Amino acid sequence: MRKLTQNTDPAQRCRITLEEAEELLPTPDGRRSVTVFEHGSLQVKLYAPRGNDAQSPHVRDELYVVARGEGWFVNGGRRHRFGPHDVLFARAGVVHRFEDFSDDFLVWVFFYGPEGGEEDAETWID
């Protein structure tokens, strides 16, 4: 298990606050996404796009938890409204992005599982 924030207090190694993660953005090279935790196949990031979201499909499944803001989430052939505390899923390899999001938009990103994504018997997202 690796916590990748500035807070190295052993009593806080299993807790990451939004405020401490947000302090890492933007990164020194200007990136709007930063890894804050890793354990096994799980990678947790904080993502704060500004203007537009130019991400491309990822090789692993990912889950988003909206910390702040609102807008639209394009996921494959569907477009969904989102707001604070919503959970959004993007299957590995599926084109997805955030659109028309508020200036304060901030989202936790959870990558997990093998490259190519988890297998399941039911496809519920196009």
Number of C-alpha atoms within 10 A of each C-alpha: 10 12 18 18 18 11 15 10 8 7 8 11 15 11 10 15 10 14 8 13 21 18 11 19 17 15 11 8 7 8 13 17 20 21 18 21 21 17 11 9 12 15 17 21 20 25 23 21 21 13 11 11 14 10 11 11 15 18 17 20 21 20 17 20 18 21 19 18 16 22 16 16 20 15 19 16 10 10 14 12 14 17 17 15 15 14 15 15 16 23 23 21 16 18 15 23 18 21 18 13 21 16 14 13 19 24 24 23 23 21 21 21 17 14 13 13 18 12 9 7 5 6 8 7 12 9
